[in-house]
Amino acid sequence: MNWLSSSQGVVLTAYHPSGKDQAVGGDHGKGGEEATASRKYGQYTMNQEITKVREKPPFDRSSSQDSLDELSMEPYWMEIENIEKSSENRQDQEVVVVKEPDEGELEEEWLKEAGLSDLFGESAGDSQESMVFLSTLTRTQAAAVQKRVETVSQTLRKKNKQYQIPDVRDIFAQQKESKEKVPDGIDTQSVRTNENKYQGKDDQASSLVVGKKELIPLVAEEAPASETDINLDVSFAEQAVNQKESSKEKAQKSKDCDAPLSNFRCPKDKTGITRIGDLAPQDMKKVCRLALIELTALYDVLGIELKQQKAVKIKTKDSGLFCIPLTVLLEQDQRKVPGTRIPLIFQKLISRIEEGGLETEGLLRIPGAAGRIKNLCQELEAKFYEGTFNWESVKQHDAASLLKLFIRELPQPLLSVEYLKAFQAVQNLPTRKQQLQALNLLVILLPDANRDTLKALLEFLQRVIDNREKNKMTTMNVAMVMAPNLFMCHTLGLKSNEQREFVMAAGTANIMHLLIKCQQVLWTIPKFIVNQVRKQNSENHRKDKKAMKKLLKKMAYDREKYEKQDKNTSDADVPEGVIRVQAPHLSKVSMAIQLTEELKASDVLARFLSQESGIAQTLKKGEVFLYEIGGNIGERCLDDNTYMKDLYQLNPNAEWVIKSKPL
């Protein structure tokens, strides 16, 4: 199955289940040296001739910015060679080939994952939940759904399965009443104005041309970086539409300026920033559905094909440390340490590296001895869970090599089989801001185990980079070393060529760079998605309440009595402009708080903690948080800088509770 369509020009290195090398010929570079047979490293092969690319790659470059060949890709190619050495004599995993999906099959899977399976097939109908969900979508999100429903509809008709499929154009008709407005009553002009304040001149990068493909160049480490807020208030796809409409007049200006990589940051938001892990599971499920639709809409607007890869069936061990699925590994780890969210071996390897000091020159880049790594793997498999493994025998560079090996040998990639293709396609997006937006949505879509482990990895890599003055490992160096370990999937066979190998190297290193540098933004849930969840909840509550009233009326209950009981009884003794905060696990279990313009969530916490004794106050600080519960949200942990009055106005029916975060 092709990893990417040929139009995208981005392909992973080839996997040959037989393990046989394929001969390559031809000349390359000045010396016209004949390329030798392809090199085999583990489950991957890469043509040896591509190592010449860094000497003189066959591409044109923009005159306004240094091209990629002037930024040494040496760490990337050296890592490839290290992978080859460490993988010699390692047994390949058996891959079960999965046939190409039938036409419309991927679209059906997409609709199911988006929670819209009742829009097609025998179950098609007017589901209240789906209708509420669809009513909150933006124009571009609605178009993405409509496109997939129409494809499935055509497929079903071809198969002579004439199910009743609703015309989604009717569902979204209200969103097309005025071309002057976008969803939620926001004027198009105001969206553009809002977007303009986030746009800097560094957004549209000058491009590197490889064949007919433009690739945003990697940025030299010493290049100055500006601070740029990323707009989380407006749909990313809607922003892309507005940018395309105004791009003609700005195109020439953009090409005439240098484009250093910005330090993207989350803008201040008075209602608080929402991070992954802050929402209740039922709301997070809605966030994931919306993120999938938004990602698809963004790729549609930008003309990038996005097709999820079906999980590949692969025979794996059901116990051990290496070559074990993350979920299986965590299940066995949780029997040892209940509640753990990151594999214990992964944590221990990072800990061992840090024990040796992060100032070691060439950390992560310099490999351990291949033979020693092989022996350590076998010994770890036998002794790790017994607690008899001698960690003192593991040198720092060995631990780093084992960490990369663990990531590389996961049966399914850390970035997931389903979305690795989409992660790779990020390099095809025209601006760095759009690349970051796509990565943000992809991180949200990752399974919990993958996302938690990726976060731990990126935080560790940042700590390594923080010591770059001594260890010589800059962000780009670390990105180039780690990219082959995260972006190569040995369970899919792919055809490759020299140009595509170079594109993959440059593109994945660039994506890795963004993942490391912008991880604070990537773990943020965009405000426009949280607002869509609020609207869904409000509409569902309204319909549920209406249905309940109708039921009670039929049962001859006193309607007036019901409405009186329906009011929040906790508000009865709370005057206007005051909220009552509950803290069942603190000394002061309840407190009425006067809302002011400057009152923040951190201030509310401080008032409660001030009632604790000295030791208890220290212990509780950082362990308890203020939550917004109910109203138009299930449950949300508040950012310390949330302005309470602004949030109260957004969700006046919420309750306010101080408690610890669940494991």
SEVO-92921 format. One line per field, with one value per residue (C-alpha): residue number from 0; chain; x, y, z. Coordinates in steps of 0.05 Angstrom, whole numbers, plus 32768, in hexadecimal, padded with zeros to 4 digits. Example, Ala and Ser with C-alpha at 12.3 -4.5 7.8 and 13.67 -1.06 7.14 Angstrom:
// residues 2
k: (0,1)
c: (A,A)
x: (80F6,8111)
y: (7FA6,7FEB)
z: (809C,808F)
***
This chain:
// residues 663
k: (0,1,2,3,4,5,6,7,8,9,10,11,12,13,14,15,16,17,18,19,20,21,22,23,24,25,26,27,28,29,30,31,32,33,34,35,36,37,38,39,40,41,42,43,44,45,46,47,48,49,50,51,52,53,54,55,56,57,58,59,60,61,62,63,64,65,66,67,68,69,70,71,72,73,74,75,76,77,78,79,80,81,82,83,84,85,86,87,88,89,90,91,92,93,94,95,96,97,98,99,100,101,102,103,104,105,106,107,108,109,110,111,112,113,114,115,116,117,118,119,120,121,122,123,124,125,126,127,128,129,130,131,132,133,134,135,136,137,138,139,140,141,142,143,144,145,146,147,148,149,150,151,152,153,154,155,156,157,158,159,160,161,162,163,164,165,166,167,168,169,170,171,172,173,174,175,176,177,178,179,180,181,182,183,184,185,186,187,188,189,190,191,192,193,194,195,196,197,198,199,200,201,202,203,204,205,206,207,208,209,210,211,212,213,214,215,216,217,218,219,220,221,222,223,224,225,226,227,228,229,230,231,232,233,234,235,236,237,238,239,240,241,242,243,244,245,246,247,248,249,250,251,252,253,254,255,256,257,258,259,260,261,262,263,264,265,266,267,268,269,270,271,272,273,274,275,276,277,278,279,280,281,282,283,284,285,286,287,288,289,290,291,292,293,294,295,296,297,298,299,300,301,302,303,304,305,306,307,308,309,310,311,312,313,314,315,316,317,318,319,320,321,322,323,324,325,326,327,328,329,330,331,332,333,334,335,336,337,338,339,340,341,342,343,344,345,346,347,348,349,350,351,352,353,354,355,356,357,358,359,360,361,362,363,364,365,366,367,368,369,370,371,372,373,374,375,376,377,378,379,380,381,382,383,384,385,386,387,388,389,390,391,392,393,394,395,396,397,398,399,400,401,402,403,404,405,406,407,408,409,410,411,412,413,414,415,416,417,418,419,420,421,422,423,424,425,426,427,428,429,430,431,432,433,434,435,436,437,438,439,440,441,442,443,444,445,446,447,448,449,450,451,452,453,454,455,456,457,458,459,460,461,462,463,464,465,466,467,468,469,470,471,472,473,474,475,476,477,478,479,480,481,482,483,484,485,486,487,488,489,490,491,492,493,494,495,496,497,498,499,500,501,502,503,504,505,506,507,508,509,510,511,512,513,514,515,516,517,518,519,520,521,522,523,524,525,526,527,528,529,530,531,532,533,534,535,536,537,538,539,540,541,542,543,544,545,546,547,548,549,550,551,552,553,554,555,556,557,558,559,560,561,562,563,564,565,566,567,568,569,570,571,572,573,574,575,576,577,578,579,580,581,582,583,584,585,586,587,588,589,590,591,592,593,594,595,596,597,598,599,600,601,602,603,604,605,606,607,608,609,610,611,612,613,614,615,616,617,618,619,620,621,622,623,624,625,626,627,628,629,630,631,632,633,634,635,636,637,638,639,640,641,642,643,644,645,646,647,648,649,650,651,652,653,654,655,656,657,658,659,660,661,662)
c: (A,A,A,A,A,A,A,A,A,A,A,A,A,A,A,A,A,A,A,A,A,A,A,A,A,A,A,A,A,A,A,A,A,A,A,A,A,A,A,A,A,A,A,A,A,A,A,A,A,A,A,A,A,A,A,A,A,A,A,A,A,A,A,A,A,A,A,A,A,A,A,A,A,A,A,A,A,A,A,A,A,A,A,A,A,A,A,A,A,A,A,A,A,A,A,A,A,A,A,A,A,A,A,A,A,A,A,A,A,A,A,A,A,A,A,A,A,A,A,A,A,A,A,A,A,A,A,A,A,A,A,A,A,A,A,A,A,A,A,A,A,A,A,A,A,A,A,A,A,A,A,A,A,A,A,A,A,A,A,A,A,A,A,A,A,A,A,A,A,A,A,A,A,A,A,A,A,A,A,A,A,A,A,A,A,A,A,A,A,A,A,A,A,A,A,A,A,A,A,A,A,A,A,A,A,A,A,A,A,A,A,A,A,A,A,A,A,A,A,A,A,A,A,A,A,A,A,A,A,A,A,A,A,A,A,A,A,A,A,A,A,A,A,A,A,A,A,A,A,A,A,A,A,A,A,A,A,A,A,A,A,A,A,A,A,A,A,A,A,A,A,A,A,A,A,A,A,A,A,A,A,A,A,A,A,A,A,A,A,A,A,A,A,A,A,A,A,A,A,A,A,A,A,A,A,A,A,A,A,A,A,A,A,A,A,A,A,A,A,A,A,A,A,A,A,A,A,A,A,A,A,A,A,A,A,A,A,A,A,A,A,A,A,A,A,A,A,A,A,A,A,A,A,A,A,A,A,A,A,A,A,A,A,A,A,A,A,A,A,A,A,A,A,A,A,A,A,A,A,A,A,A,A,A,A,A,A,A,A,A,A,A,A,A,A,A,A,A,A,A,A,A,A,A,A,A,A,A,A,A,A,A,A,A,A,A,A,A,A,A,A,A,A,A,A,A,A,A,A,A,A,A,A,A,A,A,A,A,A,A,A,A,A,A,A,A,A,A,A,A,A,A,A,A,A,A,A,A,A,A,A,A,A,A,A,A,A,A,A,A,A,A,A,A,A,A,A,A,A,A,A,A,A,A,A,A,A,A,A,A,A,A,A,A,A,A,A,A,A,A,A,A,A,A,A,A,A,A,A,A,A,A,A,A,A,A,A,A,A,A,A,A,A,A,A,A,A,A,A,A,A,A,A,A,A,A,A,A,A,A,A,A,A,A,A,A,A,A,A,A,A,A,A,A,A,A,A,A,A,A,A,A,A,A,A,A,A,A,A,A,A,A,A,A,A,A,A,A,A,A,A,A,A,A,A,A,A,A,A,A,A,A,A,A,A,A,A,A,A,A,A,A,A,A,A,A,A,A,A,A,A,A,A,A,A,A,A,A,A,A,A,A,A,A,A,A,A,A,A,A,A,A,A,A,A,A,A,A,A,A,A,A,A,A,A,A,A,A,A,A,A,A,A,A,A,A,A,A,A,A,A,A,A)
x: (8000,801D,8030,8023,8008,803D,8024,803C,8083,8090,809D,80BB,80F7,80E7,80DA,80ED,80CF,8100,813B,815E,8184,8170,81A7,81A9,81D3,81E4,8214,820C,8232,8272,829B,8268,8272,8249,8215,821B,81E4,81B1,81C2,8196,8189,8155,8113,8127,8152,816E,8196,81DE,81E0,81B4,81EE,820A,81CF,81EB,8227,8200,81B5,8190,8162,815A,8156,8139,816B,814B,8160,8196,8184,8180,81C2,81E6,81C9,81EE,81C1,81FC,81DA,819F,81CA,81F8,81BB,81A6,81EA,81E6,81A1,81C0,81F7,81CB,8198,81C7,81B1,8171,8135,8102,80BB,8089,805B,8015,8004,7FC3,7F9E,7F8F,7F4D,7F12,7EF8,7ED2,7EEC,7F1B,7EE5,7EB7,7EED,7EF8,7EAD,7EAC,7EE8,7EC7,7E8A,7E5E,7E52,7E07,7E0D,7E14,7E00,7DC6,7DCB,7DC3,7D91,7D85,7DAE,7DA5,7DED,7E08,7DDA,7DF1,7E39,7E32,7E0F,7E4E,7E7E,7EA0,7E98,7ED8,7ECA,7E85,7EA2,7ED3,7E9A,7E6F,7EA7,7EB0,7E65,7E5D,7E97,7E79,7E35,7E4F,7E74,7E36,7E0E,7E42,7E3B,7DF0,7DE5,7DB2,7DB0,7D8E,7DC7,7DB5,7DCC,7DFD,7DF4,7DB1,7DD2,7E04,7DD4,7DD2,7E1D,7E18,7DE3,7E17,7E5C,7E6C,7E6B,7E8D,7E6E,7E5B,7E48,7E8F,7E98,7ECB,7EEC,7EF3,7F11,7F44,7F52,7F5A,7F88,7FB2,7FC8,7FE7,8009,8051,807D,809E,805F,806A,80AE,80DA,80DD,810E,80FD,810B,80F4,80AE,80A4,80AD,80C8,80CD,8117,8134,814B,8191,8195,81B3,817C,8157,8110,80D6,809D,805C,8017,7FF3,7FA9,7F81,7F3F,7F2D,7F2A,7F6D,7F4B,7F24,7F65,7F83,7F48,7F50,7F9B,7F92,7F61,7F94,7FD3,7FD9,7FE7,8017,803B,8071,807D,8085,80B8,80E2,80EE,8116,80ED,810C,80E6,80BA,80B3,8069,8043,7FFC,7FDA,7FBF,7F77,7F4D,7F22,7F61,7F8B,7F73,7FA8,7FA3,7F90,7F67,7F23,7EF6,7EF8,7EB4,7EC8,7F0D,7EEA,7EC4,7F06,7F26,7EEB,7EEF,7F3B,7F36,7F03,7F2B,7F6C,7F49,7F2A,7F6E,7F8E,7F53,7F5A,7FA4,7F9E,7FC2,7FA7,7F99,7F87,7F8E,7FB8,7F94,7FB8,7FE6,7FDF,8022,8036,8054,806B,8039,806E,80B4,80D0,80E3,80B7,807A,803C,8037,7FF4,800C,804B,8023,7FF3,802C,804D,800D,800D,8050,8041,7FF6,7FE4,8024,8018,805E,8083,80B1,80EB,80E4,80E5,8121,814A,813E,8150,8191,81A4,8198,81C0,81FD,81F2,81D2,8211,8233,824A,8226,81EF,81BC,81E8,8222,820B,821B,8240,8210,8226,821F,81DA,81C3,81DB,81BB,8178,817A,818E,8157,8122,8136,8143,811F,80DE,8102,8129,816C,8187,81C8,81BD,8203,821B,81F5,821F,81FD,8203,81EA,81AC,81A0,81A6,8176,8144,8145,8142,8104,80E1,80F8,80E3,809C,8070,8047,8068,8065,8041,800F,8002,7FC2,7FE1,802B,8018,7FF7,8033,8060,8031,8039,8079,804E,8026,803B,8049,8069,802C,8000,8032,802D,7FE1,7FDF,8010,7FE4,7FA8,7FD0,7FEB,7FA3,7F90,7FC7,7FB3,7FBF,7FFA,801D,800F,8028,8067,8075,806D,809F,80D0,80C9,80D2,8111,812C,8120,8149,8181,817D,817E,81C6,81DA,8214,8239,821B,821B,81D5,81AB,8161,816F,81A5,8176,813E,816A,8181,813B,8114,8129,8115,80CE,80BC,80D1,809B,80B3,806D,805F,8082,8094,80B7,80EB,811E,8157,812F,80F8,812B,8147,8101,80F1,8132,8128,80DD,80DC,8116,80EE,80B0,80DA,80F6,80B0,809A,80D4,80D4,8088,8072,804F,8021,8017,7FF8,7FC5,7F7D,7F69,7F35,7F08,7F03,7EF4,7EBE,7EA0,7E9D,7E7A,7E46,7E3A,7E30,7E02,7DD7,7DD3,7DC0,7D8B,7D6D,7D70,7D4F,7D18,7D0C,7D0A,7CD8,7CAC,7CB0,7C9F,7C65,7C49,7C52,7C27,7C5F,7C5C,7C86,7C93,7CAD,7CDC,7CF9,7D04,7D29,7D51,7D73,7DB7,7DA7,7DEE,7DE1,7DA8,7DD5,7E09,7DFF,7E0C,7E55,7E6A,7E7B,7E7E,7EBB,7EBC,7EFC,7EE6,7F2E,7F48,7F40,7F12,7EDE,7EB6,7EC0,7E98,7EC5,7EB6,7EC3,7EEF,7F0E,7F53,7F41,7F66,7F61,7FA4,7F88,7F4E,7F7D,7FAA,7F70,7F5F,7FA7,7FB4,7F83,7FB0,7FE8,802F,8042,7FFE,8000,8042,802A,7FE9,8008,800E,7FE4,7F9F,7F7E,7F3F,7F0C,7ED2,7E9D,7E59,7E33,7E4D,7E8A,7E92,7ECE,7F0A,7F49,7F57,7F98,7FB3,7FAC,7F62,7F3A,7EFF,7ECD,7ED8,7ED0,7E92,7E72,7E83,7E67,7E39,7E1A,7E5C,7E71,7EB6,7EDD,7F24,7F41,7F7D,7F85,7F72,7FAA)
y: (8000,8043,806E,80AE,80BB,80C8,810F,811E,8107,80EF,80A5,807E,8052,800E,7FD0,7F8D,7F53,7F23,7F4C,7F48,7F83,7FA3,7FB9,8001,801F,8061,8099,80D0,810E,812B,80EC,80C3,808B,804D,8042,8001,7FD2,7FED,7FE9,7FC1,7FD8,7FB1,7FB3,7FED,7FF6,8037,803F,804E,8082,80B1,80BF,80E8,8116,8140,8150,816A,815E,8165,81A0,81EA,821A,825E,8297,82B7,8281,824E,820C,81CA,81B0,81E8,81CD,818C,814F,8127,8114,80F6,80CA,80B6,809F,8075,8054,8049,8028,7FFA,7FE4,7FDA,7FB2,7F7F,7F38,7F4F,7F25,7F48,7F49,7F24,7F53,7F3F,7F63,7F89,7F91,7FD6,7FF0,7FF0,8032,8056,8028,805C,8091,8062,8058,80A4,80B0,807B,809A,80DE,80C1,80C9,8080,808C,80B8,807C,8033,800F,803A,807C,80A9,80E9,80DA,8113,8110,8112,814B,8173,8163,8177,81B8,81D1,81C5,81FD,8204,81E0,81A9,819F,819C,8166,813C,8147,8130,80EE,80E0,80EB,80BC,8086,8092,8087,8048,802B,8039,8016,7FDA,7FDC,7FEB,8021,8038,8078,80AA,80F0,8129,814E,818D,8196,818E,81C5,81F2,8225,822D,8243,8278,82AF,82AE,82EA,82C3,8286,8259,8276,82B9,82D1,8300,82E9,832C,8325,82E0,82FD,8336,8304,82DA,8315,8325,82DF,82E1,82F6,82FE,82BD,8294,8287,8269,826F,822A,81F5,81D3,8188,8176,8193,8190,81CC,81BD,81EF,81F2,81DF,821C,8225,8220,8265,8287,82BB,82A6,82D4,82C8,82BA,82AA,8272,8280,824B,8272,8265,8223,8214,8200,8242,8267,8242,8256,829F,829C,827D,82B5,82EB,82C5,82E2,8329,8311,82DB,8307,832B,82E7,82CF,830D,8304,82D2,82A2,828E,8259,827D,826A,825C,8264,8260,82A4,82BB,82A8,82C3,8285,825B,822E,81E6,81B1,8167,8144,817E,8165,812C,80ED,80FA,8140,8128,80F5,812F,8156,811B,8116,8160,815E,8127,814F,818F,816E,8151,8194,81B6,8184,8189,81D5,81D1,819A,8164,811D,8100,80B6,8092,8052,8015,7FF2,7FBC,7F77,7F61,7F27,7F41,7F26,7F29,7F38,7F56,7F9C,7FA5,7F99,7F9C,7FC6,8003,7FEF,7FA8,7FC4,7FF5,7FBE,7F95,7FD3,7FE8,7FA5,7FBB,8005,8015,8054,8059,8079,8074,8031,8023,800F,8051,8078,8051,805B,80A7,80A7,8081,80B2,80ED,80CC,80D1,811C,813F,8166,812B,813F,811B,8100,80DA,80E1,80B3,806A,8033,7FF6,7FCA,7F89,7FA5,7FC1,7F7D,7F5C,7F92,7F87,7F3D,7F49,7F7E,7F4F,7F1A,7F45,7F88,7F74,7F48,7F84,7F60,7F87,7FAC,7FF3,8007,7FDE,800A,8043,8085,807D,8035,804E,8081,804C,801F,8057,8062,8018,8012,8048,802C,7FE4,7FF2,7FC4,8002,8047,8076,80A8,806F,8049,806F,80B4,80AB,80BA,80FA,810D,8105,812D,8168,817B,8188,81C0,8204,822B,821A,8233,8201,81CA,81D9,81DB,8197,817A,8196,8170,8131,8130,8135,80F9,80CB,8092,80A3,8074,808F,80D7,80D0,80AC,80DF,8117,80F7,80EE,8136,8152,8129,8140,8188,817C,8162,81A0,81CD,81B6,81C2,81F1,81B5,8177,8199,817D,81B6,81AF,819F,816D,8148,814C,812D,80F5,80E4,80EB,80A7,8084,80A2,80A6,8063,802E,7FE7,7FCB,7FED,7FE0,801D,802D,8064,808A,80B9,80F9,80DF,80C6,810C,812B,80FA,810A,8155,8153,8125,814A,818A,816A,814F,8194,81B1,8179,8189,81D4,81E0,81A9,81DA,81F0,81A9,8190,81C8,81BD,81F7,8225,8220,81D4,81DD,820F,81DD,81AA,81DD,81EA,81A0,8197,81D3,81BC,8175,818F,81BB,8182,8153,8186,8191,8146,8140,8178,8157,8115,8134,8159,8118,80F9,8133,814E,8196,81B9,81F5,81C8,81A5,81E6,81FE,81BE,81C2,8202,81FB,81F8,820C,8250,825F,827D,829A,82E4,8300,8304,82CF,8286,824E,8222,81DD,81BB,8179,8162,81A2,81BF,81F5,81CD,8207,8251,8289,82B0,82F5,82FB,8335,8347,8331,82F2,82B5,826B,826D,82A2,8274,823A,8268,827C,8233,821E,8257,8234,81F6,81EB,81F8,81B0,81A0,81E0,81CD,8186,819D,81D4,81B9,817C,819B,81C4,81EC,81CA,81E4,81AE,81AB,81DE,81DC,81B1,816D,817D,81AA,81B6,8200,8222,824D,828B,8282,82C1,82A7,82DE,82D3,8288,8290,82BA,8282,824B,8269,8226,8205,81ED,81FC,81C6,81C0,8179,8152,8139,80F0,80C0)
z: (8000,7FED,8028,8003,7FBE,7F8B,7F84,7FCA,7FBD,8004,800F,8048,803B,801D,8045,8026,804D,802B,8044,8000,7FE7,7FA6,7F76,7F61,7F2B,7F0B,7F1A,7F4C,7F60,7F43,7F48,7F22,7F54,7F47,7F7D,7FA2,7FB7,7FE8,8031,805F,80A6,80CD,80A9,807C,803F,8025,7FE5,7FF3,7FBC,7FE5,8014,7FDB,7FDD,8014,7FE7,7FAC,7FAE,7F6B,7F79,7F6E,7FA8,7FB8,7FB6,7FF4,8025,8031,8012,8036,801C,8041,8082,808C,808D,80A8,80EA,80C4,8096,80CF,80F6,80BA,80BB,8106,80FE,80CA,80F8,8135,810D,80EF,80FD,811E,810A,80DE,80F7,80CC,80A7,8091,8051,8051,800F,7FF2,800E,7FDF,7FC4,7FFA,8032,804E,804C,8073,80A7,80AA,80B6,80ED,8110,810A,812D,80EF,80DB,80DD,809F,8072,806B,808C,80CA,80A4,80C6,80EC,812A,815B,8172,812B,8117,8153,8143,80FA,810C,8130,80F6,80CF,8084,8074,80A7,8089,8043,805A,8077,8039,800B,8031,8036,7FEB,7FDC,8009,7FEA,7FA4,7FB9,7FD9,7F9A,7F70,7F9E,7F94,7FDD,7FD7,801F,8031,8037,8050,8024,8050,8026,8049,808D,807E,8058,8091,808D,8044,804C,804A,802B,8055,8096,80B4,80E9,812C,810E,8104,80C9,8096,809B,80E6,80DD,80AE,80DE,8117,80EB,80D5,811B,8120,80DC,80D9,809D,80AE,80A0,8056,8051,8013,7FF5,7FE1,7F9F,7F97,7F52,7F4E,7F99,7FC7,800C,8045,8056,8098,80BE,80D8,8123,812B,8103,812C,8140,814C,817D,8159,8176,8153,8148,816E,816D,8124,80FE,80DE,809C,809C,80A6,806B,803F,8052,8048,8002,7FF0,8004,7FEF,7FAA,7FC1,7FF7,7FCF,7FB2,7FF4,8017,7FE5,7FEF,8039,8061,808C,80CE,80F6,8128,8170,816C,81AD,81C6,81CB,820E,8217,8250,8253,825B,822F,822A,8225,8215,8255,8270,8256,826C,8240,8221,820B,81F3,81C7,81A6,819F,817A,814A,813B,8135,8100,80D8,80DF,80CA,808D,807C,8082,8053,8023,8020,8013,7FDF,8007,8003,8047,804C,808D,808B,80A5,80DD,80C2,80E1,80FB,8128,8168,81AB,81E4,8219,821F,8213,81CA,818D,81BB,81AC,81DA,81F5,8206,8226,8251,8267,8283,82A1,82C4,82E8,8305,830E,830D,82E7,82BF,827B,825D,8254,828F,8262,823C,827E,8297,8258,825A,82A4,8296,825F,828E,82C6,8299,8290,8255,8246,8224,81DF,81A7,81D4,81AA,816D,8181,8182,81B2,8198,816F,8190,81D6,81C5,81AD,81EE,8219,81F5,8205,824D,8257,823B,826E,82AC,82A8,82CA,82FB,8313,830C,82D0,82DF,82C5,82D8,829D,826C,8251,8240,81F4,81FA,821F,81E8,81B3,81D9,81DE,8193,8187,81B3,818A,8147,8156,816E,8143,8131,812F,8169,813C,812E,80ED,80E2,80E3,80D0,8088,809F,80CA,808C,8060,8090,806A,802C,804E,8033,8073,80B5,80DA,80B3,80C1,810B,8108,80E7,811A,8152,8137,812B,8173,818C,8160,8179,81A7,81F1,81F9,81BB,81CD,8215,81FF,81C8,81FB,822A,81F0,81D8,821E,8226,81E3,81F8,8237,820B,81DF,821B,8225,81DC,81EE,820A,81E9,81A3,8197,817B,816C,8123,8135,8164,8130,80FA,8128,8141,8100,80E3,8123,8124,80DB,80C0,80C2,80B3,80AB,8068,8027,7FFC,7FBC,7FC0,7F98,7FA6,7FA2,7FCF,8001,8005,800C,8043,8068,8064,8070,80AC,80CD,80C4,80E4,811D,8127,812E,815D,818C,8187,818B,81BA,81EA,81B1,8197,81D9,81D9,81C3,8194,81B2,8175,8180,81CB,81B8,8187,81BF,81EC,81B6,81AD,81F7,81FC,81C3,81DE,8223,8204,81DD,8218,8244,8211,820C,8257,825E,822A,824F,8292,8274,8259,829E,82BB,82E6,82FC,82C6,82F1,8329,82F9,82DE,8325,8337,82F6,830E,832D,8377,8389,836B,839B,83D1,83A2,838F,8349,8337,8369,835D,8390,838B,83A9,83C4,83E4,83F1,8411,8457,843B,8415,83F8,83EC,83CB,839B,8382,8337,8321,82DF,82F7,831E,8302,8310,8333,8363,8375,8383,83AD,83DA,83E9,83F2,8422,8452,8454,8486,846E,845B,843E,8415,83F6,83E7,83C8,839D,8356,8367,8368,8331,8326,82F9,82D0,82D3,82B0,8289,8242,8252,8272,829C,8290,82B8,82B8,82A5,82DE,82B2,82A5,82B5,82DD,82CB,8280,8288,82B3,827C,824A,8277,82AD,82C0,82D2,8316,8331,8355,836E,8369,8351,830A,82FE,82EB)
***
